Every structure is written in C-alpha cells, then in structure tokens.
C-alpha cells in the first residue's frame, strides 16, 4: 500500500494478483496447486471478467471514495 506522501507515477500499479495469490486460493478452494495451463486459463478468465465489469467496479469505487476520505 502507498502512504499519503507517495508521489505517484502513471506506471505505478494500484492492484495486482500474483501467481502466489492464485495458488493460495487454489489450495483453499481446490485443495491443490494449479498447473501452468490452469494459470494461463485463469489469466484469460480474469482479463475477460475484469474487462467486462471494470465500469461497475469503478462506479462502486468512486461512489465509496467520499466516505473514505
């Protein structure tokens, strides 16, 4: 997380999901680790899912933003 004195660059990541994150979720949900092919499929599914819903995510974020300041 960033602190309030951070100077943002346009290339700074705001959120990311690592392979380790995926593996932890897979262990919890599936009881096993993911294969390379499964991770590739998940990349595509995340891209499709986030791409289709990003406007809803932004709407929710910007609606909540004033309540968090």
PDB file of N, CA, C, O and CB in Angstrom:
ATOM      1  N   UNK A   1       0.836  -1.184   0.000  1.00  0.00           N
ATOM      2  CA  UNK A   1       0.000   0.000   0.000  1.00  0.00           C
ATOM      3  C   UNK A   1       0.881   1.247   0.000  1.00  0.00           C
ATOM      4  O   UNK A   1       2.004   1.247   0.505  1.00  0.00           O
ATOM      5  CB  UNK A   1      -0.951  -0.002   1.215  1.00  0.00           C
ATOM      6  N   UNK A   2       0.344   2.277  -0.569  1.00  0.00           N
ATOM      7  CA  UNK A   2       1.044   3.545  -0.619  1.00  0.00           C
ATOM      8  C   UNK A   2       0.702   4.381   0.613  1.00  0.00           C
ATOM      9  O   UNK A   2      -0.342   4.191   1.237  1.00  0.00           O
ATOM     10  CB  UNK A   2       0.692   4.306  -1.907  1.00  0.00           C
ATOM     11  N   UNK A   3       1.583   5.293   0.945  1.00  0.00           N
ATOM     12  CA  UNK A   3       1.303   6.247   2.012  1.00  0.00           C
ATOM     13  C   UNK A   3       0.900   7.571   1.371  1.00  0.00           C
ATOM     14  O   UNK A   3       1.109   7.773   0.175  1.00  0.00           O
ATOM     15  CB  UNK A   3       2.542   6.428   2.956  1.00  0.00           C
ATOM     16  N   UNK A   4       0.323   8.472   2.164  1.00  0.00           N
ATOM     17  CA  UNK A   4      -0.191   9.730   1.617  1.00  0.00           C
ATOM     18  C   UNK A   4       0.904  10.630   1.051  1.00  0.00           C
ATOM     19  O   UNK A   4       0.598  11.553   0.296  1.00  0.00           O
ATOM     20  CB  UNK A   4      -0.947  10.477   2.683  1.00  0.00           C
ATOM     21  N   UNK A   5       2.159  10.391   1.389  1.00  0.00           N
ATOM     22  CA  UNK A   5       3.232  11.218   0.847  1.00  0.00           C
ATOM     23  C   UNK A   5       3.868  10.622  -0.403  1.00  0.00           C
ATOM     24  O   UNK A   5       4.850  11.161  -0.914  1.00  0.00           O
ATOM     25  CB  UNK A   5       4.289  11.430   1.894  1.00  0.00           C
ATOM     26  N   UNK A   6       3.319   9.513  -0.900  1.00  0.00           N
ATOM     27  CA  UNK A   6       3.847   8.875  -2.107  1.00  0.00           C
ATOM     28  C   UNK A   6       3.603   9.758  -3.322  1.00  0.00           C
ATOM     29  O   UNK A   6       2.525  10.335  -3.470  1.00  0.00           O
ATOM     30  CB  UNK A   6       3.207   7.488  -2.316  1.00  0.00           C
ATOM     31  N   UNK A   7       4.590   9.861  -4.178  1.00  0.00           N
ATOM     32  CA  UNK A   7       4.458  10.603  -5.437  1.00  0.00           C
ATOM     33  C   UNK A   7       4.182   9.580  -6.539  1.00  0.00           C
ATOM     34  O   UNK A   7       5.080   8.851  -6.960  1.00  0.00           O
ATOM     35  CB  UNK A   7       5.759  11.459  -5.754  1.00  0.00           C
ATOM     36  N   UNK A   8       2.939   9.535  -6.997  1.00  0.00           N
ATOM     37  CA  UNK A   8       2.545   8.546  -7.998  1.00  0.00           C
ATOM     38  C   UNK A   8       3.116   8.849  -9.366  1.00  0.00           C
ATOM     39  O   UNK A   8       3.226  10.003  -9.780  1.00  0.00           O
ATOM     40  CB  UNK A   8       1.049   8.466  -8.086  1.00  0.00           C
ATOM     41  N   UNK A   9       3.476   7.780 -10.055  1.00  0.00           N
ATOM     42  CA  UNK A   9       3.827   7.838 -11.472  1.00  0.00           C
ATOM     43  C   UNK A   9       2.677   7.168 -12.214  1.00  0.00           C
ATOM     44  O   UNK A   9       1.988   6.320 -11.645  1.00  0.00           O
ATOM     45  CB  UNK A   9       5.226   7.132 -11.777  1.00  0.00           C
ATOM     46  N   UNK A  10       2.464   7.526 -13.447  1.00  0.00           N
ATOM     47  CA  UNK A  10       1.393   6.916 -14.233  1.00  0.00           C
ATOM     48  C   UNK A  10       1.567   5.418 -14.411  1.00  0.00           C
ATOM     49  O   UNK A  10       0.607   4.721 -14.738  1.00  0.00           O
ATOM     50  CB  UNK A  10       1.313   7.570 -15.579  1.00  0.00           C
ATOM     51  N   UNK A  11       2.757   4.918 -14.206  1.00  0.00           N
ATOM     52  CA  UNK A  11       3.026   3.484 -14.385  1.00  0.00           C
ATOM     53  C   UNK A  11       2.954   2.683 -13.095  1.00  0.00           C
ATOM     54  O   UNK A  11       3.146   1.467 -13.119  1.00  0.00           O
ATOM     55  CB  UNK A  11       4.378   3.297 -14.998  1.00  0.00           C
ATOM     56  N   UNK A  12       2.677   3.346 -11.950  1.00  0.00           N
ATOM     57  CA  UNK A  12       2.542   2.625 -10.676  1.00  0.00           C
ATOM     58  C   UNK A  12       1.353   1.678 -10.733  1.00  0.00           C
ATOM     59  O   UNK A  12       0.288   2.038 -11.236  1.00  0.00           O
ATOM     60  CB  UNK A  12       2.383   3.614  -9.495  1.00  0.00           C
ATOM     61  N   UNK A  13       1.537   0.471 -10.218  1.00  0.00           N
ATOM     62  CA  UNK A  13       0.432  -0.470 -10.104  1.00  0.00           C
ATOM     63  C   UNK A  13      -0.410  -0.099  -8.899  1.00  0.00           C
ATOM     64  O   UNK A  13       0.118   0.271  -7.850  1.00  0.00           O
ATOM     65  CB  UNK A  13       0.945  -1.925  -9.991  1.00  0.00           C
ATOM     66  N   UNK A  14      -1.719  -0.199  -9.051  1.00  0.00           N
ATOM     67  CA  UNK A  14      -2.629   0.076  -7.949  1.00  0.00           C
ATOM     68  C   UNK A  14      -3.079  -1.228  -7.307  1.00  0.00           C
ATOM     69  O   UNK A  14      -3.317  -1.275  -6.101  1.00  0.00           O
ATOM     70  CB  UNK A  14      -3.844   0.884  -8.434  1.00  0.00           C
ATOM     71  N   UNK A  15      -3.194  -2.272  -8.093  1.00  0.00           N
ATOM     72  CA  UNK A  15      -3.619  -3.577  -7.577  1.00  0.00           C
ATOM     73  C   UNK A  15      -3.044  -4.653  -8.478  1.00  0.00           C
ATOM     74  O   UNK A  15      -2.929  -4.467  -9.689  1.00  0.00           O
ATOM     75  CB  UNK A  15      -5.180  -3.687  -7.499  1.00  0.00           C
ATOM     76  N   UNK A  16      -2.688  -5.769  -7.885  1.00  0.00           N
ATOM     77  CA  UNK A  16      -2.178  -6.885  -8.685  1.00  0.00           C
ATOM     78  C   UNK A  16      -2.580  -8.204  -8.044  1.00  0.00           C
ATOM     79  O   UNK A  16      -2.864  -8.273  -6.848  1.00  0.00           O
ATOM     80  CB  UNK A  16      -0.640  -6.804  -8.832  1.00  0.00           C
ATOM     81  N   UNK A  17      -2.598  -9.231  -8.850  1.00  0.00           N
ATOM     82  CA  UNK A  17      -2.840 -10.590  -8.379  1.00  0.00           C
ATOM     83  C   UNK A  17      -1.633 -11.409  -8.828  1.00  0.00           C
ATOM     84  O   UNK A  17      -1.355 -11.519 -10.022  1.00  0.00           O
ATOM     85  CB  UNK A  17      -4.210 -11.188  -8.941  1.00  0.00           C
ATOM     86  N   UNK A  18      -0.928 -11.973  -7.871  1.00  0.00           N
ATOM     87  CA  UNK A  18       0.263 -12.746  -8.187  1.00  0.00           C
ATOM     88  C   UNK A  18      -0.085 -14.229  -8.363  1.00  0.00           C
ATOM     89  O   UNK A  18      -1.170 -14.676  -7.991  1.00  0.00           O
ATOM     90  CB  UNK A  18       1.322 -12.569  -7.085  1.00  0.00           C
ATOM     91  N   UNK A  19       0.840 -14.962  -8.926  1.00  0.00           N
ATOM     92  CA  UNK A  19       0.675 -16.411  -9.032  1.00  0.00           C
ATOM     93  C   UNK A  19       0.544 -17.000  -7.631  1.00  0.00           C
ATOM     94  O   UNK A  19      -0.233 -17.930  -7.415  1.00  0.00           O
ATOM     95  CB  UNK A  19       1.871 -17.059  -9.795  1.00  0.00           C
ATOM     96  N   UNK A  20       1.295 -16.464  -6.692  1.00  0.00           N
ATOM     97  CA  UNK A  20       1.184 -16.931  -5.312  1.00  0.00           C
ATOM     98  C   UNK A  20      -0.235 -16.725  -4.772  1.00  0.00           C
ATOM     99  O   UNK A  20      -0.764 -17.591  -4.075  1.00  0.00           O
ATOM    100  CB  UNK A  20       2.201 -16.203  -4.421  1.00  0.00           C
ATOM    101  N   UNK A  21      -0.854 -15.573  -5.093  1.00  0.00           N
ATOM    102  CA  UNK A  21      -2.247 -15.329  -4.699  1.00  0.00           C
ATOM    103  C   UNK A  21      -3.159 -16.413  -5.280  1.00  0.00           C
ATOM    104  O   UNK A  21      -4.001 -16.974  -4.580  1.00  0.00           O
ATOM    105  CB  UNK A  21      -2.712 -13.924  -5.170  1.00  0.00           C
ATOM    106  N   UNK A  22      -2.974 -16.693  -6.564  1.00  0.00           N
ATOM    107  CA  UNK A  22      -3.786 -17.725  -7.219  1.00  0.00           C
ATOM    108  C   UNK A  22      -3.570 -19.088  -6.571  1.00  0.00           C
ATOM    109  O   UNK A  22      -4.526 -19.824  -6.328  1.00  0.00           O
ATOM    110  CB  UNK A  22      -3.454 -17.799  -8.715  1.00  0.00           C
ATOM    111  N   UNK A  23      -2.314 -19.420  -6.294  1.00  0.00           N
ATOM    112  CA  UNK A  23      -2.009 -20.720  -5.706  1.00  0.00           C
ATOM    113  C   UNK A  23      -2.623 -20.849  -4.304  1.00  0.00           C
ATOM    114  O   UNK A  23      -3.114 -21.917  -3.936  1.00  0.00           O
ATOM    115  CB  UNK A  23      -0.485 -20.929  -5.641  1.00  0.00           C
ATOM    116  N   UNK A  24      -2.595 -19.768  -3.532  1.00  0.00           N
ATOM    117  CA  UNK A  24      -3.210 -19.806  -2.205  1.00  0.00           C
ATOM    118  C   UNK A  24      -4.712 -20.021  -2.300  1.00  0.00           C
ATOM    119  O   UNK A  24      -5.275 -20.803  -1.535  1.00  0.00           O
ATOM    120  CB  UNK A  24      -2.917 -18.515  -1.443  1.00  0.00           C
ATOM    121  N   UNK A  25      -5.361 -19.342  -3.223  1.00  0.00           N
ATOM    122  CA  UNK A  25      -6.804 -19.519  -3.419  1.00  0.00           C
ATOM    123  C   UNK A  25      -7.109 -20.926  -3.920  1.00  0.00           C
ATOM    124  O   UNK A  25      -8.080 -21.545  -3.484  1.00  0.00           O
ATOM    125  CB  UNK A  25      -7.349 -18.473  -4.409  1.00  0.00           C
ATOM    126  N   UNK A  26      -6.286 -21.430  -4.833  1.00  0.00           N
ATOM    127  CA  UNK A  26      -6.489 -22.786  -5.340  1.00  0.00           C
ATOM    128  C   UNK A  26      -6.349 -23.810  -4.221  1.00  0.00           C
ATOM    129  O   UNK A  26      -7.132 -24.756  -4.142  1.00  0.00           O
ATOM    130  CB  UNK A  26      -5.495 -23.093  -6.464  1.00  0.00           C
ATOM    131  N   UNK A  27      -5.362 -23.627  -3.364  1.00  0.00           N
ATOM    132  CA  UNK A  27      -5.177 -24.545  -2.238  1.00  0.00           C
ATOM    133  C   UNK A  27      -6.406 -24.532  -1.339  1.00  0.00           C
ATOM    134  O   UNK A  27      -6.839 -25.577  -0.853  1.00  0.00           O
ATOM    135  CB  UNK A  27      -3.919 -24.171  -1.429  1.00  0.00           C
ATOM    136  N   UNK A  28      -6.963 -23.352  -1.120  1.00  0.00           N
ATOM    137  CA  UNK A  28      -8.142 -23.223  -0.276  1.00  0.00           C
ATOM    138  C   UNK A  28      -9.394 -23.799  -0.944  1.00  0.00           C
ATOM    139  O   UNK A  28     -10.170 -24.517  -0.312  1.00  0.00           O
ATOM    140  CB  UNK A  28      -8.367 -21.763   0.076  1.00  0.00           C
ATOM    141  N   UNK A  29      -9.581 -23.480  -2.217  1.00  0.00           N
ATOM    142  CA  UNK A  29     -10.804 -23.890  -2.930  1.00  0.00           C
ATOM    143  C   UNK A  29     -10.733 -25.299  -3.511  1.00  0.00           C
ATOM    144  O   UNK A  29     -11.715 -26.040  -3.488  1.00  0.00           O
ATOM    145  CB  UNK A  29     -11.091 -22.918  -4.041  1.00  0.00           C
ATOM    146  N   UNK A  30      -9.564 -25.659  -4.031  1.00  0.00           N
ATOM    147  CA  UNK A  30      -9.417 -26.934  -4.741  1.00  0.00           C
ATOM    148  C   UNK A  30      -8.641 -27.978  -3.952  1.00  0.00           C
ATOM    149  O   UNK A  30      -8.686 -29.168  -4.264  1.00  0.00           O
ATOM    150  CB  UNK A  30      -8.736 -26.705  -6.058  1.00  0.00           C
ATOM    151  N   UNK A  31      -7.935 -27.525  -2.938  1.00  0.00           N
ATOM    152  CA  UNK A  31      -7.109 -28.447  -2.174  1.00  0.00           C
ATOM    153  C   UNK A  31      -5.841 -28.869  -2.883  1.00  0.00           C
ATOM    154  O   UNK A  31      -5.253 -29.902  -2.562  1.00  0.00           O
ATOM    155  CB  UNK A  31      -7.894 -29.648  -1.834  1.00  0.00           C
ATOM    156  N   UNK A  32      -5.416 -28.063  -3.856  1.00  0.00           N
ATOM    157  CA  UNK A  32      -4.196 -28.389  -4.606  1.00  0.00           C
ATOM    158  C   UNK A  32      -3.660 -27.134  -5.273  1.00  0.00           C
ATOM    159  O   UNK A  32      -4.321 -26.095  -5.283  1.00  0.00           O
ATOM    160  CB  UNK A  32      -4.469 -29.494  -5.666  1.00  0.00           C
ATOM    161  N   UNK A  33      -2.453 -27.234  -5.832  1.00  0.00           N
ATOM    162  CA  UNK A  33      -1.890 -26.119  -6.580  1.00  0.00           C
ATOM    163  C   UNK A  33      -2.335 -26.207  -8.039  1.00  0.00           C
ATOM    164  O   UNK A  33      -2.800 -27.247  -8.507  1.00  0.00           O
ATOM    165  CB  UNK A  33      -0.344 -26.110  -6.476  1.00  0.00           C
ATOM    166  N   UNK A  34      -2.182 -25.107  -8.727  1.00  0.00           N
ATOM    167  CA  UNK A  34      -2.568 -25.012 -10.130  1.00  0.00           C
ATOM    168  C   UNK A  34      -1.423 -25.415 -11.044  1.00  0.00           C
ATOM    169  O   UNK A  34      -0.249 -25.257 -10.707  1.00  0.00           O
ATOM    170  CB  UNK A  34      -3.027 -23.597 -10.460  1.00  0.00           C
ATOM    171  N   UNK A  35      -1.788 -25.937 -12.205  1.00  0.00           N
ATOM    172  CA  UNK A  35      -0.795 -26.225 -13.237  1.00  0.00           C
ATOM    173  C   UNK A  35      -0.530 -24.952 -14.036  1.00  0.00           C
ATOM    174  O   UNK A  35      -1.279 -23.981 -13.938  1.00  0.00           O
ATOM    175  CB  UNK A  35      -1.274 -27.380 -14.172  1.00  0.00           C
ATOM    176  N   UNK A  36       0.526 -24.966 -14.813  1.00  0.00           N
ATOM    177  CA  UNK A  36       0.834 -23.827 -15.677  1.00  0.00           C
ATOM    178  C   UNK A  36      -0.320 -23.556 -16.626  1.00  0.00           C
ATOM    179  O   UNK A  36      -0.701 -22.402 -16.820  1.00  0.00           O
ATOM    180  CB  UNK A  36       2.127 -24.077 -16.471  1.00  0.00           C
ATOM    181  N   UNK A  37      -0.881 -24.599 -17.219  1.00  0.00           N
ATOM    182  CA  UNK A  37      -2.001 -24.409 -18.145  1.00  0.00           C
ATOM    183  C   UNK A  37      -3.209 -23.797 -17.448  1.00  0.00           C
ATOM    184  O   UNK A  37      -3.893 -22.955 -18.029  1.00  0.00           O
ATOM    185  CB  UNK A  37      -2.390 -25.740 -18.783  1.00  0.00           C
ATOM    186  N   UNK A  38      -3.481 -24.205 -16.220  1.00  0.00           N
ATOM    187  CA  UNK A  38      -4.592 -23.626 -15.472  1.00  0.00           C
ATOM    188  C   UNK A  38      -4.364 -22.145 -15.192  1.00  0.00           C
ATOM    189  O   UNK A  38      -5.300 -21.348 -15.261  1.00  0.00           O
ATOM    190  CB  UNK A  38      -4.796 -24.378 -14.164  1.00  0.00           C
ATOM    191  N   UNK A  39      -3.142 -21.778 -14.881  1.00  0.00           N
ATOM    192  CA  UNK A  39      -2.824 -20.369 -14.633  1.00  0.00           C
ATOM    193  C   UNK A  39      -3.026 -19.545 -15.897  1.00  0.00           C
ATOM    194  O   UNK A  39      -3.518 -18.419 -15.830  1.00  0.00           O
ATOM    195  CB  UNK A  39      -1.377 -20.220 -14.128  1.00  0.00           C
ATOM    196  N   UNK A  40      -2.655 -20.089 -17.039  1.00  0.00           N
ATOM    197  CA  UNK A  40      -2.861 -19.400 -18.315  1.00  0.00           C
ATOM    198  C   UNK A  40      -4.353 -19.180 -18.563  1.00  0.00           C
ATOM    199  O   UNK A  40      -4.763 -18.096 -18.979  1.00  0.00           O
ATOM    200  CB  UNK A  40      -2.236 -20.207 -19.478  1.00  0.00           C
ATOM    201  N   UNK A  41      -5.164 -20.208 -18.307  1.00  0.00           N
ATOM    202  CA  UNK A  41      -6.613 -20.081 -18.479  1.00  0.00           C
ATOM    203  C   UNK A  41      -7.171 -19.041 -17.511  1.00  0.00           C
ATOM    204  O   UNK A  41      -8.025 -18.238 -17.887  1.00  0.00           O
ATOM    205  CB  UNK A  41      -7.310 -21.443 -18.262  1.00  0.00           C
ATOM    206  N   UNK A  42      -6.695 -19.052 -16.275  1.00  0.00           N
ATOM    207  CA  UNK A  42      -7.148 -18.081 -15.279  1.00  0.00           C
ATOM    208  C   UNK A  42      -6.802 -16.664 -15.712  1.00  0.00           C
ATOM    209  O   UNK A  42      -7.603 -15.748 -15.523  1.00  0.00           O
ATOM    210  CB  UNK A  42      -6.526 -18.382 -13.910  1.00  0.00           C
ATOM    211  N   UNK A  43      -5.623 -16.469 -16.288  1.00  0.00           N
ATOM    212  CA  UNK A  43      -5.251 -15.148 -16.814  1.00  0.00           C
ATOM    213  C   UNK A  43      -6.305 -14.660 -17.804  1.00  0.00           C
ATOM    214  O   UNK A  43      -6.768 -13.522 -17.727  1.00  0.00           O
ATOM    215  CB  UNK A  43      -3.859 -15.199 -17.495  1.00  0.00           C
ATOM    216  N   UNK A  44      -6.671 -15.531 -18.725  1.00  0.00           N
ATOM    217  CA  UNK A  44      -7.681 -15.170 -19.724  1.00  0.00           C
ATOM    218  C   UNK A  44      -9.027 -14.878 -19.074  1.00  0.00           C
ATOM    219  O   UNK A  44      -9.691 -13.901 -19.421  1.00  0.00           O
ATOM    220  CB  UNK A  44      -7.832 -16.287 -20.755  1.00  0.00           C
ATOM    221  N   UNK A  45      -9.429 -15.730 -18.129  1.00  0.00           N
ATOM    222  CA  UNK A  45     -10.711 -15.537 -17.462  1.00  0.00           C
ATOM    223  C   UNK A  45     -10.737 -14.239 -16.661  1.00  0.00           C
ATOM    224  O   UNK A  45     -11.733 -13.516 -16.682  1.00  0.00           O
ATOM    225  CB  UNK A  45     -11.011 -16.717 -16.549  1.00  0.00           C
ATOM    226  N   UNK A  46      -9.650 -13.942 -15.957  1.00  0.00           N
ATOM    227  CA  UNK A  46      -9.580 -12.683 -15.213  1.00  0.00           C
ATOM    228  C   UNK A  46      -9.648 -11.488 -16.157  1.00  0.00           C
ATOM    229  O   UNK A  46     -10.356 -10.518 -15.890  1.00  0.00           O
ATOM    230  CB  UNK A  46      -8.292 -12.621 -14.379  1.00  0.00           C
ATOM    231  N   UNK A  47      -8.921 -11.562 -17.247  1.00  0.00           N
ATOM    232  CA  UNK A  47      -8.922 -10.479 -18.218  1.00  0.00           C
ATOM    233  C   UNK A  47     -10.323 -10.255 -18.777  1.00  0.00           C
ATOM    234  O   UNK A  47     -10.783  -9.118 -18.875  1.00  0.00           O
ATOM    235  CB  UNK A  47      -7.938 -10.778 -19.353  1.00  0.00           C
ATOM    236  N   UNK A  48     -10.994 -11.336 -19.138  1.00  0.00           N
ATOM    237  CA  UNK A  48     -12.358 -11.231 -19.669  1.00  0.00           C
ATOM    238  C   UNK A  48     -13.307 -10.703 -18.604  1.00  0.00           C
ATOM    239  O   UNK A  48     -14.092  -9.791 -18.862  1.00  0.00           O
ATOM    240  CB  UNK A  48     -12.848 -12.597 -20.186  1.00  0.00           C
ATOM    241  N   UNK A  49     -13.237 -11.270 -17.416  1.00  0.00           N
ATOM    242  CA  UNK A  49     -14.147 -10.878 -16.344  1.00  0.00           C
ATOM    243  C   UNK A  49     -13.957  -9.447 -15.903  1.00  0.00           C
ATOM    244  O   UNK A  49     -14.929  -8.710 -15.737  1.00  0.00           O
ATOM    245  CB  UNK A  49     -13.975 -11.781 -15.171  1.00  0.00           C
ATOM    246  N   UNK A  50     -12.723  -9.052 -15.713  1.00  0.00           N
ATOM    247  CA  UNK A  50     -12.448  -7.686 -15.285  1.00  0.00           C
ATOM    248  C   UNK A  50     -12.765  -6.715 -16.413  1.00  0.00           C
ATOM    249  O   UNK A  50     -13.301  -5.633 -16.170  1.00  0.00           O
ATOM    250  CB  UNK A  50     -10.982  -7.537 -14.841  1.00  0.00           C
ATOM    251  N   UNK A  51     -12.439  -7.092 -17.635  1.00  0.00           N
ATOM    252  CA  UNK A  51     -12.712  -6.220 -18.776  1.00  0.00           C
ATOM    253  C   UNK A  51     -14.187  -5.915 -18.936  1.00  0.00           C
ATOM    254  O   UNK A  51     -14.560  -4.796 -19.289  1.00  0.00           O
ATOM    255  CB  UNK A  51     -12.191  -6.845 -20.039  1.00  0.00           C
ATOM    256  N   UNK A  52     -15.027  -6.906 -18.677  1.00  0.00           N
ATOM    257  CA  UNK A  52     -16.472  -6.729 -18.835  1.00  0.00           C
ATOM    258  C   UNK A  52     -17.089  -5.968 -17.672  1.00  0.00           C
ATOM    259  O   UNK A  52     -18.137  -5.343 -17.835  1.00  0.00           O
ATOM    260  CB  UNK A  52     -17.149  -8.076 -18.977  1.00  0.00           C
ATOM    261  N   UNK A  53     -16.462  -6.008 -16.505  1.00  0.00           N
ATOM    262  CA  UNK A  53     -17.092  -5.418 -15.323  1.00  0.00           C
ATOM    263  C   UNK A  53     -16.348  -4.207 -14.770  1.00  0.00           C
ATOM    264  O   UNK A  53     -16.746  -3.664 -13.739  1.00  0.00           O
ATOM    265  CB  UNK A  53     -17.209  -6.453 -14.250  1.00  0.00           C
ATOM    266  N   UNK A  54     -15.290  -3.779 -15.422  1.00  0.00           N
ATOM    267  CA  UNK A  54     -14.474  -2.702 -14.852  1.00  0.00           C
ATOM    268  C   UNK A  54     -15.274  -1.427 -14.631  1.00  0.00           C
ATOM    269  O   UNK A  54     -15.020  -0.711 -13.662  1.00  0.00           O
ATOM    270  CB  UNK A  54     -13.293  -2.408 -15.757  1.00  0.00           C
ATOM    271  N   UNK A  55     -16.234  -1.122 -15.500  1.00  0.00           N
ATOM    272  CA  UNK A  55     -17.018   0.102 -15.305  1.00  0.00           C
ATOM    273  C   UNK A  55     -17.851   0.018 -14.023  1.00  0.00           C
ATOM    274  O   UNK A  55     -18.022   1.026 -13.337  1.00  0.00           O
ATOM    275  CB  UNK A  55     -17.936   0.352 -16.521  1.00  0.00           C
ATOM    276  N   UNK A  56     -18.373  -1.171 -13.688  1.00  0.00           N
ATOM    277  CA  UNK A  56     -19.120  -1.346 -12.441  1.00  0.00           C
ATOM    278  C   UNK A  56     -18.194  -1.210 -11.228  1.00  0.00           C
ATOM    279  O   UNK A  56     -18.561  -0.633 -10.204  1.00  0.00           O
ATOM    280  CB  UNK A  56     -19.823  -2.720 -12.424  1.00  0.00           C
ATOM    281  N   UNK A  57     -16.995  -1.753 -11.371  1.00  0.00           N
ATOM    282  CA  UNK A  57     -16.011  -1.658 -10.292  1.00  0.00           C
ATOM    283  C   UNK A  57     -15.656  -0.193 -10.046  1.00  0.00           C
ATOM    284  O   UNK A  57     -15.634   0.264  -8.904  1.00  0.00           O
ATOM    285  CB  UNK A  57     -14.737  -2.478 -10.633  1.00  0.00           C
ATOM    286  N   UNK A  58     -15.376   0.544 -11.135  1.00  0.00           N
ATOM    287  CA  UNK A  58     -15.051   1.970 -10.985  1.00  0.00           C
ATOM    288  C   UNK A  58     -16.215   2.739 -10.375  1.00  0.00           C
ATOM    289  O   UNK A  58     -16.003   3.581  -9.502  1.00  0.00           O
ATOM    290  CB  UNK A  58     -14.676   2.581 -12.341  1.00  0.00           C
ATOM    291  N   UNK A  59     -17.443   2.466 -10.818  1.00  0.00           N
ATOM    292  CA  UNK A  59     -18.616   3.143 -10.246  1.00  0.00           C
ATOM    293  C   UNK A  59     -18.693   2.915  -8.736  1.00  0.00           C
ATOM    294  O   UNK A  59     -18.934   3.851  -7.973  1.00  0.00           O
ATOM    295  CB  UNK A  59     -19.912   2.644 -10.924  1.00  0.00           C
ATOM    296  N   UNK A  60     -18.490   1.676  -8.315  1.00  0.00           N
ATOM    297  CA  UNK A  60     -18.555   1.357  -6.888  1.00  0.00           C
ATOM    298  C   UNK A  60     -17.431   2.054  -6.124  1.00  0.00           C
ATOM    299  O   UNK A  60     -17.649   2.576  -5.031  1.00  0.00           O
ATOM    300  CB  UNK A  60     -18.478  -0.165  -6.673  1.00  0.00           C
ATOM    301  N   UNK A  61     -16.243   2.062  -6.694  1.00  0.00           N
ATOM    302  CA  UNK A  61     -15.095   2.708  -6.043  1.00  0.00           C
ATOM    303  C   UNK A  61     -15.340   4.204  -5.890  1.00  0.00           C
ATOM    304  O   UNK A  61     -15.161   4.759  -4.806  1.00  0.00           O
ATOM    305  CB  UNK A  61     -13.801   2.462  -6.849  1.00  0.00           C
ATOM    306  N   UNK A  62     -15.754   4.859  -6.984  1.00  0.00           N
ATOM    307  CA  UNK A  62     -15.913   6.308  -6.934  1.00  0.00           C
ATOM    308  C   UNK A  62     -17.133   6.725  -6.114  1.00  0.00           C
ATOM    309  O   UNK A  62     -17.179   7.849  -5.613  1.00  0.00           O
ATOM    310  CB  UNK A  62     -16.026   6.865  -8.342  1.00  0.00           C
ATOM    311  N   UNK A  63     -18.114   5.847  -5.969  1.00  0.00           N
ATOM    312  CA  UNK A  63     -19.242   6.130  -5.079  1.00  0.00           C
ATOM    313  C   UNK A  63     -18.819   6.051  -3.619  1.00  0.00           C
ATOM    314  O   UNK A  63     -19.288   6.834  -2.794  1.00  0.00           O
ATOM    315  CB  UNK A  63     -20.394   5.153  -5.345  1.00  0.00           C
ATOM    316  N   UNK A  64     -17.942   5.117  -3.299  1.00  0.00           N
ATOM    317  CA  UNK A  64     -17.483   4.915  -1.922  1.00  0.00           C
ATOM    318  C   UNK A  64     -16.375   5.891  -1.529  1.00  0.00           C
ATOM    319  O   UNK A  64     -16.181   6.162  -0.343  1.00  0.00           O
ATOM    320  CB  UNK A  64     -16.993   3.488  -1.744  1.00  0.00           C
ATOM    321  N   UNK A  65     -15.656   6.414  -2.500  1.00  0.00           N
ATOM    322  CA  UNK A  65     -14.486   7.256  -2.224  1.00  0.00           C
ATOM    323  C   UNK A  65     -14.767   8.397  -1.239  1.00  0.00           C
ATOM    324  O   UNK A  65     -13.997   8.566  -0.294  1.00  0.00           O
ATOM    325  CB  UNK A  65     -13.970   7.835  -3.515  1.00  0.00           C
ATOM    326  N   UNK A  66     -15.838   9.188  -1.417  1.00  0.00           N
ATOM    327  CA  UNK A  66     -16.067  10.286  -0.467  1.00  0.00           C
ATOM    328  C   UNK A  66     -16.261   9.801   0.982  1.00  0.00           C
ATOM    329  O   UNK A  66     -15.947  10.533   1.921  1.00  0.00           O
ATOM    330  CB  UNK A  66     -17.288  11.085  -0.900  1.00  0.00           C
ATOM    331  N   UNK A  67     -16.767   8.595   1.166  1.00  0.00           N
ATOM    332  CA  UNK A  67     -16.967   8.070   2.501  1.00  0.00           C
ATOM    333  C   UNK A  67     -15.666   7.647   3.183  1.00  0.00           C
ATOM    334  O   UNK A  67     -15.624   7.467   4.399  1.00  0.00           O
ATOM    335  CB  UNK A  67     -17.905   6.908   2.443  1.00  0.00           C
ATOM    336  N   UNK A  68     -14.627   7.495   2.403  1.00  0.00           N
ATOM    337  CA  UNK A  68     -13.340   7.029   2.950  1.00  0.00           C
ATOM    338  C   UNK A  68     -12.345   8.165   3.191  1.00  0.00           C
ATOM    339  O   UNK A  68     -11.274   7.953   3.759  1.00  0.00           O
ATOM    340  CB  UNK A  68     -12.719   6.014   2.009  1.00  0.00           C
ATOM    341  N   UNK A  69     -12.704   9.350   2.761  1.00  0.00           N
ATOM    342  CA  UNK A  69     -11.773  10.476   2.915  1.00  0.00           C
ATOM    343  C   UNK A  69     -11.982  11.217   4.212  1.00  0.00           C
ATOM    344  O   UNK A  69     -11.278  12.188   4.489  1.00  0.00           O
ATOM    345  CB  UNK A  69     -11.915  11.437   1.762  1.00  0.00           C
TER     346      UNK A  69
END
